[in-house]
Amino acid sequence: MPLTWEAIQANAVAFSKRWKDAATVLNQPVRGVRVSKNGDAFSYQVADVASRTFQERNYYWPFSRAEITNSNGALIQNDGY
């Protein structure tokens, strides 16, 4: 199976969460390149293409209500959910 760019990006996000630096790394704008053509010449300009926010709660997944209920009080919901 070939390694795709999407797989590389998914690993980068997972690693930044694991190392607890995702709030710093992922709270930056998503950058891209704008390409313009003028005759036969191309020009390239780096531009912000999207914004994103990463909150502390994004480090954890929420528990479902059923899991919390079935745990008889052993589980409490993660903060922010």
N, C-alpha and C positions, 0 to 999 in steps of 0.2 A: 504494500500500500504506500503510495507516494506521500511525502510530507507536504501539507498545504500551508499557505500563508495563514489561513484561519486557525489551523491547529497550533501554529507557532504563537499567534496572538492569544489564543485561549490559554496556553501554558504560561505566557508572560503574566496574564491577569491572575491565574491561580497562584503563581509563585509570589507575586506582590501581595496577595492576600495572606499567604502562608507566612511571609516575612514581616507582616504587619506594617508595610510601608505603602499600601494601596491608597490610603487617604492622601498621601503626598503625590504619588505617581499618577493616580487616576483623576485627580481634581484639576487637571490641566486641560486646555482645549485640545480637541482632535485636530491635527494639522494635515493638510493635503497640499496638492499642487494644482494651480490654475494654469492651464495651457492656452495661449493665445496664438493665433496664426495671422501674420501680416504678410500677404504675398506668399513667398516661398520660405519665409523665416518664421520660426517658432520662438515664443518667449515663455518663460516659466516663472511663476511667482508662488512662493509659499504663502498659504492662507489658512486661517482657522475655518474649518468646515463644520464643526459641531462643538457644543459644550457638553460637559457631563459633570455630575457630582457624585462623589462616593461618600457615604455616611458611615459612621462607626457601626451601625446596625447591619450594614452590608457584609460585614465579616462573618455573620452567622445567618443561618436559615431559620425561619419560624417553625415551631412545632405545630402540627395540626391539632385541632380541638380534640379529635378522637384520641390521639396519643396522650395528650394531657389528661383527659378524663380517664382513660384506661390505666394510667400510671398510679392512680389513687393518691395523688399529691406528691409523688416523687419528682415529677417534672414541673417546672414553671416556665412560662413563655419567655423567650429571649427578649431583652430590652429593645424597644422600638417597634415591636409587633403586637 
